[in-house]
Amino acid sequence: MSSTAEILSPPNEATPSVWSAIREALSGAHGRDFTEGPIGRAIFILAVPMVLEMCMESIFAIVDVFVVAHLGSDAVATVGLTESFMTILYALSMGLSIGAGAMIARRIGEKDADGAAHTAAQVLLFGLGVSLAIGVLGAILAPQLLRLMGASPGVLANVAFTRILLGCNASVVMLYLVNAVFRSAGDAAIAMRVLWLANAINIILAPTLVFGWGPFPKMGIVGAAVATTIGRGTGALFAISRLFRDGSRIRIRRPHFALDPVLIGRVVNLSSAATFQVFIGMASWIGLVRILAGFGSDALAGYTIGMRIVIFALLPSFGLANAAATMVGQALGAGKPDRAERAVWTAGRYSAVFLGLVGLLFVIFARPVVGLFSQDPGVAGYGTAALRTVACGFLFYAYGMTITQSFNGAGDTRTPTYINLGVFWLFEIPLAWVLANTVGMGPQGVFLAATCAFSLLAVVSAVLFRQGRWKTRVV
């Protein structure tokens, strides 16, 4: 087990220094080779900006639902249903970022900076083309998609919100991809700063445009969509500009954008399983939302609020999982599989401590936490039940999240795909339906099914990870 000294002490220093580690993490650790030195410290330096980045990502969701909650349950339900569609785009973005990240991390571990830059440029080109095509279809079909999900007339009246987010999804896709490039290269501080910028813009614009503060027009729920799009779009443009600057671990030049169908094919091949993997996990949200929609807007709005709070807690641990994945990819590229395995278990322990404490706090204080977002008795009641029940599975999910992401870092995207398929679609959704409808537990059955799925994910992932087949994956 990594000691505190190993985690915090710089190489060749005997005295631990928390502040030196934090300073190095936030400054970008440009000169550090993550394939060498103490594992605990390397994870700490990678994880700090990744955790802060994930916190910023989750604040996007929290700000939107906090502001929109003042417009009523139909508005919150609109956000929840639209988010279920956005999961498809998140799946595409994350799937591509997983495949690209595994390849880039390997190239960095092999000391092939030019190969890493070429891979990054090709992924950005492909991601932009796909997101633009999806945006056109999403904007046109938004009303039909909402009806398919059982939207009420009040939700359908807010269709402009859905149209804007789906139509402008390129801002989401490009932000995910370019930040994945920085993270996999070990330059996580840049990705963190990008999210700070995007979030600051969203925090200022969301209430301003929704409520019409100052000289700005009162746009209602549409203002939240506009604010989010402007924030993410600005962040994506800033991040892309950093790839062309000197001093970055990955510096893209014009020749790197010359279309390379063979490389794109390799990335797509690797990312296809990853995209399906993420889609399976995220699309289970659609299945659960569809079940909950049958119990009314209060249940759906409460679940949306509860899960947004859950996401706020999980994404910092996802930052730790990303740090482990980067360590795995670079260590395998450097021919050090044992270092890769030790990094995963170390990151898992850190995540378990964090999520275990947060889960306990949510179980105890679920009601006042949910009350910050809605005072409606019906909505708050469902939100409290969702938060308290799902939080009971946090300790297990800390390990499940870390291990599945580490499979991806190794380029083994198929194993976590099979895990997600079995856990979320063959287990979670059927269980949620049975508990909610057949057993008669209602929405509480859906919440309980999510907790059981989190726990099963951890157990299955750990068993397969121990077998070690991921160490021999060629990327």
Residue pairs with C-beta under 8 A, 6 or more apart in sequence:
1 346
1 349
2 38
2 39
2 40
2 346
3 40
4 16
5 16
6 38
6 39
6 40
6 41
7 16
7 21
7 38
7 40
7 41
7 43
7 44
8 16
8 17
8 18
8 20
8 21
8 40
8 41
8 44
9 15
9 16
9 17
9 38
9 41
10 17
10 20
10 21
10 24
10 41
11 36
11 37
11 38
11 41
21 41
21 44
21 45
21 48
22 48
24 32
24 45
25 44
25 45
25 46
25 47
25 48
25 49
25 188
25 189
26 48
26 49
26 189
26 192
27 189
28 187
28 188
28 189
28 190
29 45
29 46
29 186
29 187
29 189
30 187
30 247
30 249
32 42
32 45
32 186
34 42
34 46
34 186
34 326
34 327
34 330
34 331
35 109
35 330
35 331
35 333
35 334
35 336
35 339
39 327
39 339
39 342
39 343
39 346
40 346
42 327
42 343
43 320
43 323
43 324
43 327
43 343
43 346
43 347
43 350
46 186
46 188
46 322
46 323
46 326
46 327
47 319
47 320
47 322
47 323
47 347
47 350
49 188
49 189
49 191
49 192
50 183
50 188
50 191
50 192
50 319
50 320
50 322
50 323
51 316
51 319
51 320
52 192
52 195
52 196
52 319
53 179
53 183
53 188
53 191
53 192
53 194
53 195
53 319
54 315
54 316
54 318
54 319
54 322
55 312
55 315
55 316
55 319
56 192
56 195
56 196
56 198
56 199
57 195
57 315
58 308
58 311
58 312
58 314
58 315
58 316
59 199
59 203
59 312
60 198
60 199
60 202
60 228
60 231
60 232
61 83
61 308
61 311
61 312
62 308
62 309
62 312
63 199
63 202
63 203
63 206
64 79
64 202
64 206
64 224
64 228
65 76
65 79
65 304
65 305
65 308
65 373
66 372
66 373
67 206
67 207
67 210
67 211
67 224
68 75
68 76
68 78
68 79
68 210
68 221
68 224
69 75
69 76
69 305
69 373
69 374
70 210
70 211
71 210
71 220
71 221
72 154
73 297
73 298
73 301
73 376
73 379
74 152
74 154
74 155
74 157
74 158
74 297
75 158
75 220
75 221
76 300
76 301
76 304
76 305
76 374
76 379
77 151
77 152
77 154
77 155
77 297
77 300
77 301
77 304
78 151
78 155
78 158
78 161
78 162
78 221
79 161
79 221
79 224
79 304
80 289
80 300
80 301
80 303
80 304
81 146
81 149
81 151
81 155
81 162
81 289
81 300
82 161
82 162
82 165
82 166
83 285
83 304
84 149
84 285
84 286
84 289
85 138
85 145
85 162
85 166
86 165
86 166
86 169
86 172
87 279
87 282
87 283
87 285
87 286
88 134
88 279
88 282
88 283
89 131
89 134
89 166
89 169
89 172
89 173
90 172
90 176
90 278
90 282
91 275
91 276
91 278
91 279
91 282
91 283
92 127
92 130
92 131
92 134
92 173
92 275
92 279
93 127
93 172
93 173
93 176
93 177
94 176
94 274
94 275
94 278
95 271
95 272
95 274
95 275
95 276
95 277
95 278
95 279
96 123
96 126
96 127
96 173
96 176
96 177
96 180
96 267
96 271
96 274
96 275
97 123
97 176
97 177
97 179
97 180
98 180
98 271
98 274
98 275
98 277
98 278
98 408
98 413
99 123
99 267
99 268
99 269
99 270
99 271
99 272
99 274
99 413
100 119
100 120
100 123
100 177
100 180
100 181
100 184
100 267
100 271
101 180
101 181
101 183
101 184
101 325
101 326
101 329
101 408
101 409
102 184
102 270
102 325
102 329
102 408
102 409
102 410
102 411
102 413
102 475
103 116
103 119
103 266
103 267
103 270
103 411
103 475
104 116
104 119
104 120
104 181
104 184
104 185
104 250
104 329
105 184
105 185
105 325
105 326
105 328
105 329
105 330
105 333
105 409
106 329
106 330
106 332
106 333
106 411
106 475
107 113
107 115
107 116
107 119
107 333
108 116
108 184
108 185
108 186
108 249
108 329
108 330
108 333
109 329
109 330
109 331
109 332
109 333
109 334
110 333
110 334
113 249
113 250
113 251
116 185
116 250
117 243
117 250
117 251
117 252
117 253
117 256
118 256
118 260
118 263
119 263
119 267
120 181
120 243
120 250
120 252
120 256
121 252
121 256
121 257
122 256
122 257
122 259
122 260
122 263
122 264
122 267
123 177
123 181
123 264
123 267
124 174
124 177
124 178
124 181
124 240
125 257
125 259
125 264
126 264
126 267
126 268
127 173
127 174
127 177
128 170
128 173
128 174
130 173
131 169
131 170
131 172
131 173
131 174
132 170
134 166
134 169
135 166
135 167
135 168
135 169
135 170
136 167
138 145
138 163
138 166
138 167
138 169
139 163
139 164
139 166
139 167
142 159
142 162
142 163
142 166
143 156
143 159
145 162
146 155
146 156
146 159
146 162
147 156
149 286
149 289
149 290
149 293
150 290
150 293
150 294
152 297
154 297
155 297
158 221
158 222
160 221
160 222
160 225
161 221
161 222
161 224
161 225
164 222
164 225
164 226
164 229
165 225
165 228
165 229
168 229
168 233
170 233
171 229
171 232
171 233
171 236
172 232
174 236
174 240
175 194
175 198
175 232
175 235
175 236
175 239
178 194
178 236
178 239
178 240
178 243
179 190
179 191
179 194
179 195
179 239
180 191
181 243
181 250
182 188
182 190
182 191
182 194
182 239
182 242
182 248
182 249
182 250
183 191
183 322
183 326
184 325
184 326
184 329
185 248
185 249
185 250
186 249
186 326
186 330
187 248
187 249
187 250
188 322
188 323
188 326
190 239
190 242
190 248
191 239
194 235
194 236
194 238
194 239
194 242
195 235
197 234
197 235
197 238
198 231
198 232
198 234
198 235
198 236
199 231
200 231
201 227
201 230
201 231
201 234
201 235
202 227
202 228
202 230
202 231
202 232
205 223
205 226
205 227
205 230
205 231
206 223
206 224
206 227
206 228
207 213
208 214
208 216
208 223
208 227
209 216
209 217
209 219
209 222
209 223
209 224
209 226
209 227
210 218
210 219
210 220
210 221
210 223
210 224
210 227
211 218
211 223
212 218
212 219
212 223
219 226
242 248
243 250
243 251
243 252
244 251
244 252
244 253
245 251
270 411
270 413
270 475
271 413
273 413
273 414
273 417
274 408
274 413
274 417
276 417
277 408
277 413
277 416
277 417
277 420
278 420
280 417
280 420
280 421
280 424
280 425
281 420
281 424
284 424
284 425
284 428
284 429
284 453
285 307
287 425
287 428
287 429
287 432
288 303
288 428
288 429
288 432
288 446
288 449
288 450
289 300
289 303
291 429
291 432
291 433
291 436
291 437
291 446
292 299
292 300
292 303
292 436
292 443
292 446
293 300
295 436
295 442
295 443
298 376
298 378
298 379
298 381
298 382
299 382
299 442
299 443
301 374
301 376
301 379
301 382
301 383
302 370
302 374
302 378
302 379
302 380
302 381
302 382
302 383
302 384
302 385
302 386
302 443
303 382
303 383
303 386
303 443
303 446
303 447
305 370
305 373
305 374
305 379
305 383
305 386
306 370
306 382
306 383
306 384
306 385
306 386
306 387
306 390
306 447
307 386
307 390
308 373
309 362
309 369
309 370
309 373
309 383
309 387
310 386
310 387
310 390
310 391
313 355
313 358
313 359
313 362
313 391
313 394
314 355
314 394
314 397
314 401
316 354
317 351
317 354
317 355
317 397
317 398
317 401
317 402
318 401
318 405
320 347
320 350
320 351
320 354
320 402
321 347
321 351
321 401
321 402
321 404
321 405
321 406
322 405
323 347
324 343
324 344
324 346
324 347
324 348
324 402
324 405
324 406
324 409
325 405
325 406
325 408
325 409
326 409
327 339
327 340
327 343
327 344
327 347
327 409
328 340
328 343
328 344
328 406
328 409
328 410
329 409
329 410
329 411
329 475
331 337
331 339
331 340
331 343
332 340
332 410
332 411
332 471
332 473
332 475
337 468
337 471
340 406
340 410
340 471
341 468
341 471
343 406
344 402
344 403
344 406
344 465
347 402
347 406
348 398
348 399
348 402
348 403
351 398
351 399
351 401
351 402
352 395
352 398
352 399
354 398
355 394
355 395
355 397
355 398
356 394
356 395
356 398
358 391
358 394
359 391
359 392
359 393
359 394
359 395
360 391
362 369
362 387
362 388
362 391
362 394
363 388
363 391
363 392
366 384
366 385
366 387
366 388
366 391
367 380
367 384
369 387
370 380
370 383
370 384
370 387
371 380
373 383
374 380
374 383
382 443
385 443
385 444
385 447
386 443
386 447
389 444
389 447
389 448
389 450
389 451
390 447
390 450
390 451
390 454
392 451
393 450
393 451
393 452
393 453
393 454
393 455
394 454
396 454
396 455
396 457
396 458
396 459
397 454
397 455
397 457
397 458
398 458
399 458
399 461
399 462
400 454
400 457
400 458
400 461
400 462
403 458
403 461
403 462
403 465
404 416
404 419
404 420
404 457
404 461
405 416
406 465
406 470
407 413
407 415
407 416
407 461
407 465
407 470
408 416
410 470
410 471
410 473
410 475
411 473
411 474
411 475
412 469
412 470
412 473
415 464
415 469
415 470
416 461
419 457
419 460
419 461
419 464
420 457
422 460
423 453
423 456
423 457
423 460
424 453
427 452
427 453
427 456
428 449
428 450
428 452
428 453
429 449
431 449
431 452
431 453
432 445
432 446
432 449
432 450
434 445
435 441
435 444
435 445
435 446
435 448
435 449
436 442
436 443
436 444
436 445
436 446
437 445
439 445
441 448
